[in-house]
Amino acid sequence: MSAALKYKVALLTDRGGRSYNEDACGHWASEAQLCCVLADGAGGHGGGDIASKLVVQELVGLFAAQPSRDAAELGQLLRQTNERLRAQREPGTERQDMHSTAVCLVLDLAGAQAHWAHVGDSRLYWFSAGRLHTRTRDHSMVQALVDAGILTPEQMSTHPKRSELRSALGLPDDALEISHGHSQQPVQAQDVFLLCTDGLWEYLDEALLERSLAAALTQQGWLESLAAEVRQLAKHKLSHDNFTALTVWVSAA
């Protein structure tokens, strides 16, 4: 049986060059599990920040009431969250066209395993032994072009249509594409998870993430170094996007 885990969580959010922040994140924990959720809302006229907060609140609440045991169950919780988001729409108000990305990580602390699910282009990165082990694949037009061999992964962050999503919460259920990891995955002590919105990852390639992680002394220090990189690289954009990151550093219990 795998050794039990303990963890530390840190988070950082910044409205960037925008007038308000449409990102949200949060986490919930019991003795047995940790659930982390991050969302990036859209909808215009303030609807995006309402959408992302609703997604985090609803998904965390659904998980706390009935924790998922594997990735498929977590995907179903995301579908239930979608129903609740759509039910909160109000025609003629800022809530009428709410959409949001979402990425959710669950750690089984006793079993030393993880599962996750996501929709849109907010990402999960998983580092093991200091190297990138796994990254979620965006539900976006540019990811489809990469998968088809038309673009290279390096071209994703600068493509003019990089923000066009194929799927996001707010769509009808039959049009909603949700992806999740393969059931439960074993987690090792010293593994690191990063959940982030596109406002962060579009400026930071995987090599930079690995280098900065190797140099970081604390989880908050790592996020601050990533934020500094984004601010430097985005300084030519007066209205650069909000960016949000949540990291989980795992150790043996």
C-alpha angles and dihedrals in degrees: 000000000000119000116257120257139225125193149192123219128204131174140188132186131181130179090218112197095335128105093236138015118251093182126095136176140174145157141216129199141189127178089271105038147026120208120192123186131187127180139180114203133210134183108108131245093052096312093115096063090048091049096051093047090049091051093051093045095046097043093047090048093049091048094048090052095048115005116214117244097200143006096272091056090048089053089055090052088055089053090051089049088053091054090051092048092051090048090057094059117116119194113231094024136085086268096063098096104025118163132163143180117228138192122183130188124193123193120199098209099191095044095040093230138126138205132179145178134195147177127198125005104312105114145216118211120190119197123193124183087357094300130104107263103173139000128187118243116237124241091228141120093247093050088054089052090050091048089051091051093245095114132030118234088248090061094057098084095053101039112119091230096047092119096055109109129204092200139018138153109276095056121112111273094250090055096044116108114199124180129197141178121265103278112282121351123201115249125207129210110267093031115139129208126198124192114189145160124242090258086073106035097046089071100039124068123204094257091056091049091053094046094048092047091052090052096045120106096189136021093244090048090054092052091047090053091050091049090051090053092051093048091050096046094043097045092104090061111077093196102034116165130271112264129204134177135182121188132192120198114197129208137168116279 
